[in-house]
Amino acid sequence: MSNSTYSVIAGTGSYIPKNEIPNSYFLDNQFLDSNGNEYEKSNEEIIQKFAEITGIHERRYAADGVMASDMGAEAAQKALESAGTDLNDLDYIIVAHNFGDLRADNPSVDMVPSLASRVKQKLEITNPGCVAYDLPFGCPGWLQGVIQSHYYLSSGDAQNCLVIGTETLSRICDPHDRDSMIYADGAGATVLEAQQNDTPIGVLSHEARTDAEKEAYFLRMEPSFNDQLDDTLYMKMDGRKLYQYALSNVPGVVKSSLEKAEISFEDVHKVLIHQANAKMDQAIMDRLAKLYDQKASEDLMPMTISWLGNTSVATIPTMLDLILRDKMDGHQIKKDDNIVLSSVGAGMNINSVVYKMA
């Protein structure tokens, strides 16, 4: 077989904030329902139930002076060092995020200039041929950036692409909303490069979908549940509807991507899925396995949600980086392993990539 061009992850990096925020941090919060009423249950009961459902026991918050672009640049630097890629050899920088550089004291969306341009400046890249742009696509944004990079690389338009996912969700969540305990901050980055090989490696296939009828506003921006506050907008979600949407649709998208790659479920070594809710992820995995009349092994799906929370676009690249750097006990990925990367989030958007380790 003659050599073909494939899109291969050459390096990874992540930024995990040092500020550890345990569930006890929220004990003094005034939690309100969507009508602005206090709950009959105590905060202790609310937090205990929250931990049982989501699996989250702590999360990380960025330091006050640290922006999403700062975290993205640091994760990118590590990925570039890991790949051994010269800064000025990058053809594209794609930064996935949803809220820009939110300041700790002012949660107003700041997206001009683009975060990609800010990261390019922070990295001191002088090559004007390195095209930098942002990708707002909900939680699946980083993975969609991988898909876009795959097209650039496989077409011959590019040789090296840097894809970053970075977010400071802690600054856009309503402290009076129980869901505020889900969100966290962080960044993950990957360098993808075009490689010649006589057998398929790297990105083997991908699948994506957007449902924007009744699903469009499952995640949205609204004022605080506390009507005594100003009109600042915070992220809100219909958790139950989102759960059902993900459970109904993610397994099918993953299955479609596997079919495109002609890979059977039993030949998948790891599934790296967006970490939003531990019970939801396990239910998705169980339903996916059921589509193949199988049962998922306990070590198939690595989990970081218990200590990192939901970092949106940073979740999957951070988890991949931790595994490849042998920082996740019980989880390794080696050459020729088939892995699935999949995410679901605002839009509603879902995507899945089947990847063969090079």
N, C-alpha and C positions, 0 to 999 in steps of 0.2 A: 504494500500500500504506500502511495506517495505521501510525503509530508503535507500536513494541513496546518492552518493557523488556529490556535485555541486561546481562550481567555483564562489566564491562570493567576491565582492569588500569589503574589511573590513576597508579600510582607504584610504584617498586621501590627496594630498598636492600639492602645486604649488609654483613657484618662478616667480614673476612678477617684472622685473627691475624697478627701480625708475625713470630712465631717460625718461621723456615724450618727444617724438619727434613729434611736430605738422607738418602738411603739409607745413606750411610756412618755415620750416627748409630747404626745397629744392628750395626756390625761386632763390637762387644764383647759382644753379647747371647749368652746361653746358650740356643739354640733346642733344644727337645725335641719328640719326637713325642707322640702322644696316650697312649702307654704310659709316658712319662717318660724315654725313651731319647734320647741325643744322636745327631745325624745323622753319618753318615760324611763327608759333604761339608763343606767349610769354609764359614764364613759368607760369604766372598767369592763362592763358587759359589752359595750359597743366594740371596743378594741379587741376583746377576746374573740368575739364572733368574726370580726374582720380578719384576724389572723387565721382562724380556722378555714375561712372561705378562700382567701387569697394566698395563704402561705407566706405572707410578708411579715417579718419580725423586726426588720430594720431596713433602712435605705440610706443613701448618701446625698448630701446637699453640697453644692459648690460654695466656696467661701464668697463673702459679699462682693469682693472686687473682681471675681473671676467670671468672665462672660462665656457664652457658648462658643464663640469664635476662639477664645483662648484655649479652652479644653480641646476643641477640634484641632487647633494647630499643634498642640502637644501630642495628641494621639497620632496625628499625621507624621510628625517628626520621628516618632518611634517606628511607625510603619515603613517610612522611607529608609531608616537605618536598617531595619530588618530585611528589607528587600535589596539593599545596596544600590538604590536608585538615586542618581544625581537629581537634585531639585530641578534643574533647568532642562532635564530630559522629559519632564512631565508634559503630556499633551492636553490633558483635561484635569481639572479639579472640580468635583461635584460634591456639594455639601448639602446633605439632607437635614432638614430641621423644619419646624413649624411656626416658631415664634420669634426668630431672630435673636439679637443680643439683649435679652431682658435684663434690666438692672435690678438689683435686690431691693432698692428703695422706690422703684417706679416700674411696675409691670406693664409698661406700654410696649407694644411690638415695635422693634427697631430692625428694619431689613434693608435700609439704604445707607451705605452701599451694601451689596450682597455679602453674606457671610463668606462666600467663596473668595471674593475679592479681598476681604479682610484677612482670611487665612493665607492667601497668596502673599499679601504684604508682610504678615507676621513671619512667614517662612523665608522672606527676602528673595522670592523668585523674580528674576528680572526678565525672563523670556516672555515677550508679548504673544508668542505662539502658544503659550499655555493658557487655554481657555478655561475661565472659572465661572461657574454658575451655580445657583441654588436649586434645590428640588424639594418643594413642599408636597408631601404625598401621604401625610399621616405617619403612623408608626412604620409602615412598610417602605418609607422613603429611602433608607440606605440600600435596601435590597433592590429597589427600582433603579437606583444609581448603578448598581452592579450590572443590572440588565442592560441599561443604556451603554455602559462602558463595554460590555460584551459586543454590542453592535459596532462601536467605534473600532475595537481591536480586531474583530474577525473580518471587518471590511477592508482592513489595511489603512484606515484613516488615522489610526493612532497606534503607538507602541506601548505607552505607559499611561495609566489613568489612576488618579487618587480619588477614592470615594470615602467620604466622611459622614458619620451620623453624630450629631451633637445637639443636646437639649438641656435647658434648665427648667424642667417642668415644675419644680418646687415654687417658682416665682409666678406661676400663672394659675395656681389652684386656690380655690376659696377655702380659707381656714375654717369656715362654718359648715363645710360640706365633708361628710365622712369619707368621700372618695379622695379627698386631699391626701389621705394616708397612703394611697397607691403610688403616687408619683415621686420621681427622683431625678437626679442630675447625673450626667456623664457623657462620654464621647468614645467612639470607636472608629477606627480607620483601616482601610486596606489599600494596598497598591496592587493593581491588576496589570499584567503585561501580556503582550502577544507572544506566544511561544509556538515554535514549529515542533510537530511530533507526528510519528507515523501511526499512532493509535489515539483515540479520543481521550483528552484530559481536560481538567478545568471545568468550565461551564458546559454541561452537556445539554441542558434544556431549561426552559422557563415557562411559566404560566402566570397570568394575572387577570384580575377582573375588577370592575368598579360597579357597585350597585348604588344608584343615586336617586331612587324614587322615594319610598317611605324611609329608606335607610340613611339618606343623606345627612340628617340631623341627629343621628344617634349620639354623635359627639358634636358639640357646638360651643359657642361663646355666649355667656349670659352674666348678668350682675350677680353679686353675692346673695346667698339665701338670707343674709341679714340686711333688711331694707333700710337700716339706719346708716349704712355705709354709702359711699359715693357710687357713681355709675361705672366704676371700673369693671371691665369684663373678665370673667374667669372661665376656665374650661369646665364644661359640664357634660355628663354622659347619662344615657339610659342604660344602666348596667345590665339589667335583665334582657333587654332587647339585643344589646351587643353580644351578650353571652350566647343567646340562641342563634343569632346571625353567624357568629364564628363557628359554632358547633355544626350548623347546617351546611356551611359552604367551604370552610377551610379544607376538610378532608378531601373533597372532590377536586379542589384546585391542586393539591399535592399529588393526588392520584393521576391527574392529567399530566402533570410535569414528569412523573415517573414513566408514564406510558410513552410520552414523547422521547424520553431518553432510552426507552426499551430496557428499563431497570425494574426488577421485581422488588416488592417490599422486603422480602427476606434477604435481599442483597444490600440493603441500606444499613450502614454502620452507625450513623448518628442522625438525629433530627434536631436541628437547632431552630426552635420556634420562638416567636416573640413572647416575652414573659410579661403578661398582664394579670394573670390570675392562675394560680397553680392548679386549682380544680378544673378550670376551663381547659388549660393545656393538656391535662391528663385525659379529660373527656374527649378532646379532639384526637389525641393519640389513640385512644381506645376505639373510637369510631373509624379512624383511618385503618387501623389493623383489621377491624371487622370487615372492611371492604374487600380484604384479601383472605377472609376466613382464617385470620391468624390472631395471635395475642402479642402485643408489644412487649419486648423484654424490658426489665426495670432500668437497665443502663442505656437504653436507646436515646432517651431525651434528657440531656443535661439541663440543670435548673440553677439559675442565679437569683431568682426573684426573692428568696427568703432573706437575702442580705443586701441586695442591690435595688429591690423594688422595680418599678416600671420606668425605664429610662427611654422609652419610645424608640427613636431611630438608632440609638446607641446600643440597644440591647444585644442584637445578634452579633455585630462586629466585636463588641466587648467580650462576649462569651467565646467567640471563635479565637480571639487573641489569647484569652486565659487558657483555653485548652491547648493551643499550639505552643504556649510557653510553659506547659506542664504545671499550671496553677489551679487546676480543678481535679481534685482527688477522684480517682476512679474513671476518669474520662481522658482518653487519648485518641488522636486521629493520626493515621499513618498513611504512607504512600499507597495509592490504589484504592483507598477507602472511598466508598460512595456516601456522600452526605446530602441531606436535604436542608435547605434554609427556607423558612416560611414565616410570613408575617401578616397581620390583619390590623386595620385601624381606620381612622377617620376618613370618611369619603362616601360610602364605606369601600375600602380598598383591601384586596388580598393579593399576595404574590407568593410564588414558590420557585426555587432554583434547585436543580439537581447538579451536583458538583462532584467531580472525581479528583481526588488529591493527586498532585503531580509529584 
